[in-house]
Amino acid sequence: MTREELLAAIDKKYLDMGQDPNVHLSGLLHAEPMKYWDFVQLDALLGLQTQRTQLPDEMVFIMYHQINELVFKMILWEMQQIAHVENIEPEKFVMHLMRISRYFDMLSNSFTIMGDGMEVDQYMKFRDTLTPASGFQSAQYRKIEIASTELINLIDYRFRTTIDRETPYLHAYNNMYWQVAGNDHKTGKRSKLMVNFDEKYKKELIEWMKEYNTINLWTKFKQLPRDFQNNKELINAMRHYDHTVNISWVMHHYHAAGKYINSEKGNAEATGGSDWQKYMHPKYQKRIFFPELWSEDELQHWGITNLEGYKTLK
């Protein structure tokens, strides 16, 4: 584009907005040039790490979880670009799905940072200052699950027969698979972990459930042309995403947590007080986003045997 064409395009842009192009050009004349540290808000970002103890490895723990939340935000950003496009082109669906899968691959491969990056003695000391907070309380992760599949696939496996399309959203929320971690397994009462979570996010998550009820990834996939639904490459991409989120990433997390909690200095209990092993392990909860893309044998052995060999259809 020539200089004259560029200026004409600028004039048109601001005139269409009812703005004076000369005012905006004058503002550009006086504006400071962009700098990297301003663009990424580096000072603010690096100032968000606040330790509760003087133990050095607590900083690793804080930053690792902040990185996770930033990646979760990237994933939700891609999901919105699938969900909110009517009659989405199959190629666009695949493009964003592959981005999402790559983000989760990165997360799955990152657990050695936490698993091998902290001294057990330090972790077992600073973790007591975190109680009753827990990674369970990541609302962004709950949003990712809800935006991935139909709600029935996130309901506690024991109660799915009691849920249908007419079920109130509040009832569905109260029966989500992760609610099992919301009860103190010693007293049977609602844990402080869950009381705090509900106070902050319950209303927001129920609204999110309503929004994504018919525009989640699984529903959008089933709206694609039949030829695309039968495309092996796309099916493998969907299976890869499902496996990565609900088995690979979960089990990496499970083993990393177990290294510390089940150590000689551990107490086999999560900071939130949940029965973390039964809550996390996929063989108990059967978290499966796209059940119709898996064989009956694969579904039966979900989280029990290594499904790596099942991931690619020929």
C-alpha positions in Angstrom: 0.0 0.0 0.0 1.4 3.4 -1.0 1.6 6.3 1.4 -1.3 8.0 -0.3 -3.4 4.8 -0.1 -2.5 4.4 3.5 -3.6 7.9 4.4 -6.8 7.5 2.4 -7.5 4.3 4.3 -6.9 6.1 7.6 -9.2 8.9 6.6 -11.9 6.4 5.7 -11.6 4.5 8.9 -12.0 7.4 11.2 -14.6 9.2 9.0 -16.7 6.0 9.1 -16.5 6.2 12.9 -17.6 9.8 12.8 -14.1 10.9 14.0 -11.7 13.6 12.7 -8.7 11.8 11.1 -6.5 14.8 11.7 -7.0 14.6 15.5 -5.9 10.9 15.5 -2.9 11.7 13.3 -2.0 14.5 15.7 -2.2 12.1 18.6 0.1 9.7 16.8 2.6 12.6 16.3 2.9 13.1 20.1 2.6 9.4 21.2 5.6 7.6 22.6 6.8 4.6 20.5 5.7 1.2 21.7 8.2 -0.7 23.9 8.2 -4.5 24.5 7.9 -4.1 28.3 4.9 -1.8 27.9 3.2 -4.0 25.4 3.3 -7.1 27.6 2.9 -5.1 30.8 6.1 -6.6 32.1 6.4 -4.7 35.4 2.9 -5.5 36.4 3.3 -9.2 35.4 6.5 -9.6 37.4 5.0 -7.9 40.4 2.2 -10.5 40.8 4.2 -13.1 42.7 3.7 -12.6 46.4 5.1 -15.3 48.7 3.5 -16.2 52.1 6.7 -17.7 53.4 10.4 -17.2 53.0 10.9 -20.6 51.4 12.5 -20.1 47.9 10.6 -23.0 46.2 7.2 -21.4 47.0 8.1 -18.9 44.2 8.3 -21.9 41.7 4.9 -23.1 42.8 3.3 -19.6 42.5 4.7 -18.9 39.0 4.0 -22.4 37.7 0.3 -22.0 38.5 0.2 -18.5 37.2 1.6 -19.8 33.9 -1.1 -22.4 33.9 -3.8 -19.8 34.3 -2.4 -17.8 31.4 -2.5 -20.9 29.2 -6.0 -21.6 30.3 -6.9 -18.1 29.2 -5.3 -18.8 25.8 -7.4 -22.0 25.5 -10.6 -20.2 26.3 -9.8 -17.5 23.8 -9.5 -20.2 21.0 -12.7 -21.9 22.2 -14.7 -18.7 21.9 -13.6 -18.4 18.3 -15.2 -21.8 17.6 -18.3 -21.5 19.8 -19.4 -18.0 18.7 -19.1 -18.5 15.0 -22.4 -19.6 13.3 -22.0 -22.2 10.6 -18.3 -22.4 11.3 -16.1 -23.6 8.4 -14.6 -27.0 9.1 -11.1 -25.7 8.4 -11.5 -22.9 11.0 -12.8 -25.5 13.5 -9.7 -27.7 13.0 -7.3 -24.7 13.2 -8.5 -23.6 16.6 -8.9 -27.1 17.9 -5.3 -27.9 17.0 -4.2 -24.7 18.8 -6.1 -25.8 21.9 -4.5 -29.3 21.7 -1.0 -27.8 21.4 -1.6 -25.7 24.5 -2.7 -28.7 26.5 0.2 -30.7 25.2 2.5 -28.0 26.6 0.7 -28.2 29.9 1.0 -32.0 30.0 4.7 -31.9 29.3 5.3 -29.2 31.9 4.7 -31.1 35.2 8.3 -32.0 35.7 8.8 -28.3 36.4 6.6 -28.7 39.5 7.2 -32.4 40.1 11.0 -32.1 40.0 11.4 -28.4 40.7 10.7 -28.2 44.4 12.3 -29.7 47.5 9.8 -31.9 49.3 10.8 -30.4 52.7 10.1 -26.9 51.5 6.8 -27.8 49.8 5.4 -29.6 52.8 6.1 -26.4 54.8 4.7 -23.7 52.6 1.7 -25.8 51.5 0.3 -25.5 55.0 0.0 -21.7 54.5 -2.2 -22.3 51.4 -5.0 -24.2 53.2 -7.8 -24.4 52.2 -6.9 -23.1 48.8 -6.4 -25.6 46.0 -5.8 -25.9 42.3 -9.3 -27.3 42.3 -10.5 -23.7 42.5 -9.4 -22.8 39.0 -12.6 -21.5 37.5 -11.0 -21.1 34.1 -10.3 -24.9 34.0 -14.0 -25.5 34.9 -15.0 -23.2 32.0 -12.7 -25.1 29.7 -14.5 -28.4 30.6 -17.9 -26.8 30.2 -17.0 -25.3 26.8 -15.6 -28.7 25.6 -18.6 -30.9 25.9 -22.3 -31.4 26.8 -23.0 -31.1 30.5 -24.1 -34.7 30.8 -20.5 -35.8 30.2 -19.4 -33.7 33.2 -22.0 -35.0 35.7 -20.8 -37.3 38.4 -20.8 -40.8 36.8 -23.1 -42.2 39.5 -25.9 -39.6 38.9 -26.0 -39.3 35.1 -29.2 -41.2 34.7 -31.0 -38.6 36.8 -30.0 -35.7 34.5 -31.6 -34.7 31.2 -32.2 -31.6 29.1 -35.0 -30.4 31.4 -32.8 -30.5 34.5 -32.2 -27.1 36.1 -28.7 -25.7 35.6 -28.3 -25.4 39.4 -29.0 -29.1 39.9 -26.5 -29.9 37.1 -23.9 -27.7 38.8 -24.5 -29.4 42.1 -23.9 -32.8 40.5 -20.8 -32.0 38.5 -18.1 -34.7 38.8 -15.7 -32.4 40.8 -18.3 -31.8 43.5 -17.1 -35.0 45.1 -14.1 -32.9 46.2 -16.4 -30.4 47.8 -17.2 -32.5 50.8 -15.0 -33.0 53.8 -14.5 -36.7 53.6 -13.9 -36.8 57.4 -17.1 -34.9 58.5 -19.3 -35.3 55.4 -19.9 -31.5 55.5 -19.3 -29.0 52.8 -15.6 -28.1 52.8 -14.3 -24.6 53.2 -12.6 -25.1 49.9 -16.0 -25.4 48.2 -17.8 -22.8 50.2 -15.2 -20.2 49.1 -15.3 -21.4 45.5 -19.1 -21.2 45.3 -19.2 -17.8 46.9 -16.9 -16.4 44.2 -17.8 -18.5 41.1 -21.0 -20.4 41.4 -23.2 -17.8 39.7 -20.6 -17.1 37.0 -20.2 -20.8 36.2 -23.9 -21.4 36.0 -24.2 -18.5 33.5 -21.3 -20.1 31.6 -23.1 -23.4 31.5 -26.2 -21.7 30.0 -24.0 -19.9 27.4 -22.2 -23.0 26.2 -25.0 -25.5 26.5 -25.5 -25.6 22.7 -22.2 -24.1 21.4 -19.6 -26.3 23.2 -16.9 -28.1 21.1 -18.8 -31.4 21.0 -22.1 -29.8 19.9 -20.3 -27.7 17.3 -18.5 -30.8 16.0 -21.8 -32.6 15.5 -23.1 -29.6 13.5 -20.3 -29.9 11.0 -21.0 -31.4 7.6 -21.2 -35.2 7.7 -18.1 -35.7 5.6 -16.1 -33.7 8.0 -17.5 -35.6 11.0 -16.2 -38.7 9.4 -12.8 -37.3 8.5 -10.2 -39.4 10.3 -7.8 -36.5 10.7 -10.4 -34.5 12.5 -11.6 -37.4 14.6 -8.0 -38.1 15.6 -7.6 -34.4 16.6 -10.7 -34.6 18.7 -9.5 -37.9 20.4 -6.1 -36.4 21.0 -7.6 -33.4 22.7 -9.9 -35.6 24.8 -7.1 -38.0 25.8 -4.7 -35.1 26.5 -7.0 -33.2 28.8 -8.8 -36.1 30.6 -6.0 -38.7 30.9 -2.5 -37.4 30.0 -2.7 -34.0 31.7 -4.6 -35.3 34.7 -2.2 -38.2 35.3 0.8 -36.0 35.0 -0.8 -33.8 37.6 -1.8 -36.9 39.7 1.8 -38.2 39.8 3.3 -34.8 40.5 1.0 -34.3 43.4 1.6 -37.8 44.7 5.3 -37.3 44.8 4.9 -34.7 47.5 1.7 -35.7 49.3 2.7 -39.4 49.6 6.3 -38.7 50.5 7.7 -39.5 54.0 7.0 -36.0 55.0 3.5 -35.9 53.4 0.1 -36.6 54.9 -1.7 -38.1 51.9 -4.2 -35.2 52.0 -4.7 -32.3 49.6 -4.6 -28.7 50.9 -8.4 -28.4 50.3 -9.0 -31.6 52.3 -10.4 -33.6 49.4 -9.9 -37.3 48.7 -7.7 -36.2 45.9 -6.9 -39.6 44.5 -10.5 -40.5 43.7 -11.3 -37.0 42.6 -8.4 -36.8 40.2 -8.0 -40.3 38.7 -9.9 -40.6 35.4 -10.8 -44.2 36.1 -13.2 -43.1 38.9 -14.9 -40.2 37.2 -14.9 -41.2 33.6 -14.3 -37.6 32.3 -14.8 -38.0 28.5 -15.6 -35.1 26.3 -16.4 -36.9 23.1 -17.7 -40.4 24.1 -19.0 -41.3 20.7 -15.5 -41.1 19.2 -14.3 -43.9 21.4 -15.0 -47.6 21.1 -16.8 -49.5 23.8 -13.6 -51.2 24.9 -11.8 -47.8 25.1 -14.6 -46.4 27.2 -14.6 -49.4 29.6 -10.8 -49.1 30.1 -10.8 -45.3 30.4 -8.0 -44.3 32.7 -7.2 -47.9 33.6 -5.0 -48.9 30.7 -2.7 -46.7 28.7 -4.8 -45.4 25.8 -1.8 -44.0 23.9 -2.1 -46.9 21.4 -5.8 -46.1 20.8 -5.3 -42.4 19.9 -4.7 -42.6 16.2 -7.2 -44.1 13.8 -5.9 -45.3 10.4 
